[in-house]
């Protein structure tokens, strides 16, 4: 089976799972540092059992600078299963707090090009897609029956594929290189989420 077919299948399952989570979500959250930089994002969490939840996040970075020459755009979706080791407050507000760990999968596309050394001739733009998977861990602090703070980090493997373009000029839409790849092992996600529990 080709890798593109596998990726499309995994993405389809992730999207359906995320849609189910959104429709029946029990808490909604935002990644506060990203909102402060002007990057809209939203997350949802849904209970499967007393200690297991399903979490989904969507992020959009819309930056466009200097008359369409510099660009930093990312659209990203993440699906994550969480196992809470010793959840508290579950029976009182249908929520969870405490330490958790679990697997995650991420997909996104990007279009990034920034000026290098103030020289347009040395500057390039990369446009493509990426997938990532790994293990996420974090801690959720509840304060009150409705609100919580969720600190999260994910470590895993990321695979990026992109085409490389000139940053600006006459040939801005003609690729210099195609189907370049880059691999990364290490931190691939983080969050400082402000959480609101929909149901008490």
Backbone bond lengths (Angstrom), bond angles and torsions (degrees), N, CA, C in turn:
res aa  C-N    CA-C-N  psi(-1)  N-CA   C-N-CA  omega(-1)  CA-C   N-CA-C  phi
1 X - - - 1.455 - - 1.526 109.19 -
2 X 1.336 117.04 133.83 1.455 121.11 -178.10 1.518 110.76 -70.32
3 X 1.352 114.83 151.44 1.458 120.20 -177.32 1.525 111.69 -63.35
4 X 1.346 117.92 -34.80 1.472 120.26 178.95 1.525 110.71 -64.74
5 X 1.329 117.06 -38.26 1.465 120.86 178.57 1.517 110.50 -65.53
6 X 1.324 116.65 -42.99 1.467 121.35 178.21 1.522 110.46 -62.06
7 X 1.336 116.50 -44.62 1.465 120.98 -179.50 1.525 110.40 -63.02
8 X 1.319 117.34 -43.18 1.469 120.76 179.28 1.530 111.06 -63.55
9 X 1.323 116.91 -39.62 1.465 120.75 178.45 1.529 110.65 -63.88
10 X 1.341 115.87 -48.82 1.468 120.41 179.61 1.523 110.62 -61.19
11 X 1.344 116.10 -42.47 1.460 120.06 179.61 1.529 111.04 -63.26
12 X 1.344 116.98 -40.80 1.455 120.68 178.37 1.517 112.56 -61.43
13 X 1.330 115.99 -44.31 1.471 120.50 177.63 1.525 110.41 -63.51
14 X 1.340 116.32 -42.18 1.469 120.55 -179.94 1.525 111.27 -63.43
15 X 1.332 117.12 -42.22 1.469 120.85 179.91 1.520 110.74 -64.24
16 X 1.339 117.59 -44.69 1.469 120.97 178.59 1.526 110.96 -62.67
17 X 1.329 116.55 -42.08 1.464 120.52 178.02 1.518 110.77 -63.25
18 X 1.347 115.60 -42.31 1.463 119.82 -179.78 1.516 110.92 -64.87
19 X 1.341 117.85 -39.84 1.459 121.05 179.21 1.524 110.78 -64.22
20 X 1.334 116.90 -40.83 1.457 120.95 176.64 1.517 110.79 -62.32
21 X 1.332 115.26 -42.23 1.465 120.14 178.96 1.522 111.12 -62.42
22 X 1.346 116.71 -44.43 1.461 120.64 -178.18 1.520 111.43 -63.02
23 X 1.336 116.85 -43.24 1.464 121.04 -177.57 1.518 111.48 -63.10
24 X 1.339 117.28 -38.82 1.467 120.31 -174.73 1.523 112.13 -116.00
25 X 1.320 117.27 26.73 1.459 121.24 -176.86 1.520 111.69 -61.74
26 X 1.329 115.22 145.24 1.461 120.53 176.97 1.519 112.04 -105.47
27 X 1.324 117.61 -13.63 1.458 120.21 171.65 1.520 109.13 -147.43
28 X 1.316 114.98 151.74 1.460 122.54 179.98 1.522 107.11 -122.78
29 X 1.345 117.27 146.96 1.462 119.59 -174.05 1.514 111.17 -146.47
30 X 1.339 115.85 159.80 1.459 121.62 172.98 1.523 108.53 -131.44
31 X 1.346 115.92 145.51 1.462 121.95 175.94 1.532 106.91 -85.27
32 X 1.318 116.53 100.46 1.463 122.90 -168.88 1.529 114.07 -58.60
33 X 1.349 121.31 -48.71 1.470 119.63 -179.41 1.531 112.87 -58.69
34 X 1.334 117.60 -36.30 1.458 120.13 179.73 1.525 111.60 -70.98
35 X 1.347 117.76 -38.42 1.461 120.45 174.97 1.520 110.09 -61.15
36 X 1.326 118.27 -38.87 1.464 121.87 -179.03 1.532 111.84 -66.02
37 X 1.342 117.90 -23.21 1.462 121.20 176.20 1.530 112.08 -92.91
38 X 1.332 117.04 6.15 1.457 120.63 178.69 1.511 114.21 83.71
39 X 1.338 117.35 25.20 1.467 121.76 179.86 1.526 109.62 -109.29
40 X 1.335 118.54 101.44 1.469 120.96 -179.27 1.522 111.44 -60.14
41 X 1.332 116.11 136.87 1.462 120.80 176.56 1.524 108.77 -157.01
42 X 1.328 114.86 156.60 1.460 120.65 177.57 1.524 108.32 -151.72
43 X 1.325 116.25 148.11 1.460 121.39 177.87 1.513 110.86 -135.17
44 X 1.323 115.92 158.66 1.459 122.93 -179.19 1.523 109.13 -136.81
45 X 1.326 116.29 148.14 1.466 120.39 177.09 1.523 109.40 -135.00
46 X 1.322 115.71 136.86 1.461 122.23 -175.33 1.532 109.77 -132.00
47 X 1.334 116.87 136.15 1.460 121.72 -179.00 1.522 111.58 -79.84
48 X 1.339 115.76 130.80 1.464 121.09 171.72 1.533 110.05 -102.05
49 X 1.334 117.29 -46.81 1.461 123.07 173.63 1.528 107.00 -139.16
50 X 1.317 116.57 -174.79 1.455 119.20 -178.70 1.527 111.98 -61.54
51 X 1.341 118.06 -30.66 1.458 120.83 -176.83 1.526 114.38 -114.49
52 X 1.319 118.69 -3.73 1.465 121.68 -177.21 1.525 110.42 -119.96
53 X 1.333 115.74 131.27 1.461 121.15 175.73 1.519 109.88 -129.96
54 X 1.326 115.62 162.89 1.455 122.92 175.02 1.519 107.40 -115.10
55 X 1.332 116.16 128.08 1.460 121.68 -175.87 1.528 109.68 -120.49
56 X 1.333 117.36 139.39 1.467 122.34 177.75 1.521 109.32 -135.12
57 X 1.342 116.58 138.40 1.461 122.27 179.88 1.528 110.02 -133.41
58 X 1.339 115.90 145.20 1.460 122.36 175.31 1.527 108.17 -130.52
59 X 1.342 117.24 135.62 1.462 123.19 -176.46 1.528 109.96 -133.06
60 X 1.354 115.81 140.95 1.465 121.46 175.83 1.524 108.71 -134.83
61 X 1.338 117.36 120.50 1.471 122.57 173.02 1.529 107.58 -107.38
62 X 1.337 118.54 112.95 1.469 120.84 -169.32 1.522 116.10 -103.94
63 X 1.332 119.85 21.64 1.463 120.94 -166.15 1.531 113.40 -71.98
64 X 1.330 114.55 134.84 1.457 122.93 178.58 1.525 106.94 -142.33
65 X 1.343 117.78 123.21 1.465 121.44 -172.67 1.528 111.81 -125.82
66 X 1.327 115.51 162.03 1.467 124.50 168.86 1.528 113.69 49.21
67 X 1.302 114.88 62.39 1.474 120.71 174.14 1.529 112.12 53.30
68 X 1.341 114.73 48.01 1.478 122.45 174.74 1.529 114.02 69.99
69 X 1.326 118.21 12.70 1.465 119.26 178.22 1.524 111.04 -86.62
70 X 1.341 117.26 -51.06 1.463 120.34 177.63 1.525 109.43 -92.92
71 X 1.312 115.52 138.09 1.457 120.26 -176.64 1.523 109.67 -144.06
72 X 1.346 116.11 144.20 1.468 121.63 175.36 1.525 106.32 -145.19
73 X 1.337 115.63 88.25 1.459 121.01 -176.49 1.520 110.25 -122.77
74 X 1.335 115.02 130.39 1.463 121.44 179.22 1.524 108.52 -139.95
75 X 1.329 116.72 132.74 1.460 122.40 169.54 1.522 107.15 -120.54
76 X 1.338 116.68 127.09 1.464 119.89 -170.75 1.519 111.64 -143.68
77 X 1.327 115.79 138.31 1.458 121.78 175.61 1.521 110.47 -126.64
78 X 1.331 116.17 141.13 1.467 121.98 -178.44 1.516 109.84 -131.95
79 X 1.331 116.89 138.73 1.461 122.84 172.66 1.532 106.98 -122.88
80 X 1.331 116.58 137.95 1.460 120.42 -171.76 1.522 110.60 -147.04
81 X 1.321 116.66 137.12 1.469 121.75 171.99 1.521 107.71 -101.40
82 X 1.341 116.40 136.46 1.463 120.45 -177.96 1.522 110.55 -122.69
83 X 1.328 114.86 135.35 1.463 121.29 173.82 1.523 107.68 -113.94
84 X 1.341 116.59 113.65 1.464 121.70 178.60 1.531 108.98 -85.06
85 X 1.334 115.96 122.90 1.454 120.21 -175.23 1.522 112.63 -67.18
86 X 1.318 117.32 -41.63 1.465 120.60 -179.53 1.531 108.81 -148.90
87 X 1.340 116.84 72.19 1.469 119.48 -174.90 1.523 112.13 -65.17
88 X 1.330 115.30 139.44 1.454 121.35 176.66 1.529 108.72 -115.53
89 X 1.323 116.52 163.43 1.464 123.45 176.99 1.525 113.91 65.63
90 X 1.327 117.40 6.99 1.477 119.46 -176.30 1.526 111.52 -60.69
91 X 1.312 116.66 -46.31 1.463 119.40 -174.63 1.526 112.76 -75.31
92 X 1.327 118.10 -18.70 1.460 119.87 -176.86 1.516 113.45 -91.59
93 X 1.342 118.45 -30.66 1.466 118.54 -178.15 1.528 113.60 -138.74
94 X 1.327 117.21 18.00 1.468 121.39 178.63 1.534 111.09 52.90
95 X 1.301 116.44 38.40 1.457 121.65 -179.78 1.515 108.38 -132.03
96 X 1.341 116.56 -175.82 1.448 121.61 -176.82 1.506 108.03 -141.61
97 X 1.300 116.22 142.63 1.452 119.73 168.43 1.516 108.15 -144.16
98 X 1.333 115.18 160.31 1.442 119.95 -175.95 1.523 111.50 120.01
99 X 1.334 116.31 -168.06 1.455 123.25 -176.28 1.523 110.47 -83.99
100 X 1.347 117.24 139.99 1.468 121.49 178.57 1.530 110.23 -141.26
101 X 1.331 115.54 161.74 1.456 122.64 178.00 1.525 107.97 -151.70
102 X 1.332 117.50 152.16 1.461 119.66 178.76 1.514 112.87 172.90
103 X 1.346 117.58 169.17 1.464 122.03 -179.19 1.530 111.70 -81.61
104 X 1.328 115.53 155.83 1.464 120.24 175.58 1.529 109.77 -142.98
105 X 1.339 115.07 157.99 1.460 122.83 174.32 1.525 107.93 -134.23
106 X 1.322 116.25 143.36 1.458 121.29 -174.89 1.531 110.04 -137.37
107 X 1.334 115.86 142.37 1.469 121.26 174.36 1.520 108.48 -137.16
108 X 1.328 117.19 144.48 1.454 119.71 177.25 1.509 112.11 -163.02
109 X 1.337 115.33 166.50 1.457 120.22 170.69 1.523 108.92 -126.36
110 X 1.309 116.42 158.63 1.455 120.10 -173.76 1.521 110.97 -147.72
111 X 1.333 114.77 157.56 1.455 124.52 175.03 1.527 105.85 -145.45
112 X 1.336 117.23 100.00 1.457 121.77 -170.94 1.526 110.37 -128.63
113 X 1.327 115.59 125.32 1.462 121.30 175.58 1.513 110.51 -153.07
114 X 1.320 117.63 116.61 1.467 122.62 -179.47 1.522 110.04 -123.23
115 X 1.324 115.63 148.52 1.458 121.97 -178.11 1.526 110.27 -65.60
116 X 1.325 117.06 131.82 1.464 122.76 -178.28 1.529 110.05 -109.68
117 X 1.328 116.56 121.05 1.468 122.95 178.06 1.536 112.49 54.07
118 X 1.338 116.55 32.82 1.471 121.91 -179.64 1.521 112.66 54.87
119 X 1.306 116.65 28.69 1.465 121.49 -178.20 1.523 109.42 -126.79
120 X 1.322 116.19 109.90 1.456 120.74 -179.08 1.526 112.08 -62.46
121 X 1.341 117.04 -32.45 1.470 120.50 -177.88 1.526 112.02 -66.39
122 X 1.341 118.23 -27.45 1.464 121.50 179.76 1.531 112.59 -92.07
123 X 1.311 117.01 -6.98 1.469 121.24 -171.67 1.516 111.64 -95.84
124 X 1.325 115.53 141.29 1.465 120.90 -179.34 1.530 110.38 -133.10
125 X 1.328 114.12 166.48 1.461 122.26 177.84 1.526 108.36 -124.40
126 X 1.341 116.13 138.89 1.463 121.22 179.29 1.527 109.16 -116.79
127 X 1.323 115.59 128.29 1.467 121.45 -178.26 1.521 108.61 -129.24
128 X 1.353 116.59 125.23 1.457 118.96 -177.80 1.506 112.81 -177.54
129 X 1.336 115.58 -151.87 1.457 122.08 -176.78 1.529 109.25 -140.31
130 X 1.338 115.31 166.75 1.453 119.52 179.48 1.516 111.76 -153.96
131 X 1.329 115.80 153.47 1.464 122.38 174.60 1.526 108.25 -129.27
132 X 1.311 115.42 152.24 1.449 120.16 179.67 1.515 109.71 -149.54
133 X 1.315 116.08 151.33 1.453 121.40 175.95 1.513 109.74 -152.73
134 X 1.322 115.85 151.72 1.446 118.56 -179.78 1.511 111.92 174.38
135 X 1.314 115.62 -152.53 1.465 122.42 -178.14 1.525 108.52 -117.94
136 X 1.312 114.83 132.17 1.462 121.79 179.43 1.525 109.20 -110.67
137 X 1.318 115.83 145.78 1.455 120.35 175.98 1.520 108.91 -142.81
138 X 1.319 115.58 156.77 1.453 118.22 -179.28 1.512 111.92 -177.04
139 X 1.323 114.49 -174.83 1.456 121.76 179.72 1.512 108.16 -142.63
140 X 1.330 115.59 135.15 1.455 120.71 178.05 1.527 109.27 -112.62
141 X 1.344 115.13 125.94 1.457 122.35 178.09 1.528 108.65 -103.24
142 X 1.321 117.21 118.04 1.455 120.75 176.92 1.513 109.65 -88.74
143 X 1.346 116.60 136.72 1.458 120.36 171.29 1.527 107.68 -135.94
144 X 1.336 114.04 99.09 1.460 120.72 -173.81 1.511 110.97 94.34
145 X 1.319 116.29 178.68 1.461 121.14 -177.56 1.518 113.07 -82.85
146 X 1.329 118.10 -13.95 1.462 121.41 -175.72 1.529 114.44 -112.71
147 X 1.336 118.30 -31.62 1.453 120.88 -167.92 1.529 111.98 -111.51
148 X 1.352 114.99 151.04 1.471 121.10 177.31 1.524 109.18 -154.05
149 X 1.330 115.52 161.47 1.466 122.94 173.98 1.521 107.49 -118.03
150 X 1.328 116.71 124.87 1.462 122.96 -174.74 1.527 109.21 -114.65
151 X 1.337 117.09 113.13 1.467 122.42 177.16 1.522 108.19 -101.73
152 X 1.341 117.39 129.09 1.452 120.78 -169.78 1.520 110.91 -145.19
153 X 1.354 116.49 142.78 1.462 121.80 172.23 1.520 108.62 -143.45
154 X 1.335 116.62 144.75 1.455 121.19 179.37 1.520 111.28 -124.33
155 X 1.320 116.68 135.12 1.462 122.93 177.40 1.525 108.07 -116.40
156 X 1.328 116.10 132.13 1.454 117.46 -178.92 1.519 112.99 -175.58
157 X 1.328 114.51 -156.31 1.464 123.36 -176.96 1.528 109.15 -113.40
158 X 1.319 116.63 135.40 1.463 121.47 177.54 1.529 109.58 -125.23
159 X 1.328 115.64 138.57 1.470 122.46 176.68 1.526 108.20 -123.45
160 X 1.340 116.72 123.42 1.463 122.08 179.59 1.521 109.75 -116.70
161 X 1.343 116.11 141.10 1.462 121.35 172.74 1.522 107.85 -131.20
162 X 1.339 116.97 133.61 1.458 119.13 -174.01 1.523 110.90 -153.97
163 X 1.337 114.26 162.13 1.457 122.79 169.71 1.519 107.81 -105.32
164 X 1.317 116.33 145.63 1.463 121.95 -176.55 1.528 109.19 -108.40
165 X 1.361 116.25 130.02 1.452 122.88 -176.35 1.537 110.30 -125.32
166 X 1.341 117.32 160.54 1.467 118.74 167.20 1.528 108.75 -64.28
167 X 1.322 117.91 148.74 1.457 120.74 -179.11 1.524 111.65 -68.11
168 X 1.314 117.45 -39.49 1.462 120.81 -179.97 1.513 110.30 -151.81
169 X 1.309 115.39 -172.93 1.452 119.71 177.35 1.519 113.32 97.29
170 X 1.293 114.66 -170.77 1.468 122.25 -172.57 1.533 113.03 -65.28
171 X 1.339 117.23 -30.84 1.466 121.10 -174.63 1.528 112.22 -108.82
172 X 1.332 116.05 30.53 1.464 121.02 -174.01 1.526 113.17 -59.68
173 X 1.332 118.92 -27.51 1.467 122.11 -178.19 1.529 113.59 -101.32
174 X 1.326 116.94 10.84 1.459 121.42 178.10 1.531 108.93 -107.09
175 X 1.333 117.85 118.08 1.480 119.50 -174.78 1.523 113.07 -66.95
176 X 1.331 113.64 139.06 1.470 120.15 172.41 1.520 110.31 -81.38
177 X 1.341 116.27 -36.80 1.461 123.00 177.93 1.523 108.01 -143.33
178 X 1.338 116.98 148.11 1.461 121.29 -178.96 1.524 111.32 -122.87
179 X 1.318 114.16 149.28 1.462 123.31 175.73 1.528 113.00 52.67
180 X 1.309 115.17 44.67 1.462 120.19 171.93 1.525 107.97 -75.41
181 X 1.324 117.81 148.94 1.465 121.23 179.36 1.522 110.63 -126.41
182 X 1.307 114.12 152.77 1.462 120.53 175.10 1.521 108.06 -143.19
183 X 1.336 116.00 139.46 1.462 121.25 -179.76 1.528 109.37 -119.75
184 X 1.327 115.16 150.10 1.463 119.91 -177.50 1.515 108.88 -147.50
185 X 1.332 115.99 135.00 1.460 121.98 172.11 1.523 107.43 -122.57
186 X 1.325 116.41 124.00 1.448 120.99 -177.28 1.520 110.28 152.59
187 X 1.347 118.70 -155.56 1.467 121.18 178.17 1.533 110.50 -65.67
188 X 1.313 117.40 129.60 1.463 121.68 178.86 1.527 112.88 -125.66
189 X 1.332 117.42 -7.34 1.464 119.38 176.63 1.525 109.43 -153.99
190 X 1.336 114.98 152.41 1.454 120.10 175.13 1.521 107.68 -153.34
191 X 1.302 116.33 160.75 1.459 119.57 178.17 1.514 112.77 -161.68
192 X 1.310 114.77 143.06 1.462 122.91 167.47 1.522 104.11 -124.81
193 X 1.339 115.81 88.73 1.455 121.64 -170.26 1.525 112.49 -96.37
194 X 1.322 114.85 135.62 1.452 121.27 168.21 1.519 107.03 -93.16
195 X 1.338 116.78 122.70 1.472 122.32 -170.71 1.536 110.03 -112.56
196 X 1.347 115.06 137.32 1.452 121.43 174.15 1.528 108.15 -119.78
197 X 1.330 117.81 122.75 1.463 122.29 179.34 1.532 109.08 -84.25
198 X 1.324 115.39 119.34 1.461 120.65 -178.16 1.531 110.89 -69.28
199 X 1.333 116.38 -42.47 1.464 120.93 -179.64 1.513 110.35 -108.03
200 X 1.307 117.47 136.16 1.461 120.74 177.94 1.526 109.82 -80.60
